Amino acid sequence: MTKTGPQKYPGASQAYRYQGKYPGDSMESNVVVWHTTEGRTLPSYNGGSEAPNFTALPDFPTKKLRWYQHFDFDTSSRALVNKAGGVETNTLNAVQIELVGTCDPTTHQNWAGKEHLYTPNLPTWVIEQLGDFAAWANANHGVPLTSGVTFRAYPSSYGNSPVRMTGAQWEGFKGHCGHQHVPENDHGDPGAFPIAAILSAAKGTNDTGDTTVNDLTPKEVWAYKNTDQGETRDTYAYLRGLDDKVDALTALVAEQRTQQTALMALLKVVSSKLDA
């Protein structure tokens, strides 16, 4: 099958490519399968025999995801179980991404005090950069910015959970899903993955469908309303209201200083009488 579109994600390191060792099958990917590594460092993937197409490693000091590419976008990778008989998994038009982090609340607790990603509580910068990948996959390969499946919290996502697809559902699926949804597999990652926020970031919208501030022109910024937080005022009205609050606070501080001065004067009078 002919692979169309760019095969390398811009900026992704090619230092750990396994395609020469495991050539895989050519395909036209229309599904993104999200995983978590359940670790804090870049995995070895058993020499590439269990590798996905991409790994996203968080760099906390710079708030950047460091992307590593192991296979072309439209080459099958190896992070899913594919049993004999039944449906195809790795080779069924699925591009796979491992996010270095955990979906397991027990692991999250054990890692307390150590910088790591926990999928139910991903930082905004991670969501935005995962959204960048989803947007690129959509623009260059037509992967729909849709999901239509429920990302169940781990460990209830493990095994034969209600969100695991049947073979027919998997064969007809397009868009974004998780390891927990793929048939013939029992893994529950990436748990309660914020797919709605990621796809919203990819579309340049927030969860309510409003345009994000980053997408607005300077003129539009003044008319922006943060409706997802229940704000009914535009930016200009909000700032005018904020200005009034600052004026009121300034007046209050001045009044308190006047009262403080009067109190100090009174204390001096009392002190002098006590000394006498």
Secondary structure, DSSP 8 states (H G I E B T S, - for coil): ----S--S-TT-B-TT--TTTS---B----EEEEEE-SSSS---GGGGTT--SEEEEEETTTTEEEEEESS-TTB--S-S---SSS--STTTTEEEEEESSB--HHHHHHTTTS---BGGG--HHHHHHHHHHHHHHHHHH---S---S----TTTTSSS-TT---HHHHHT--EEEEGGGSTT----TT-S--HHHHHHHHHTB-TTS-B-GGGS-HHHHHH---GGGT--S-HHHHHHHHHHHHHHHHHHHHHHHHHHHHHHHHHHHHHHHHH-
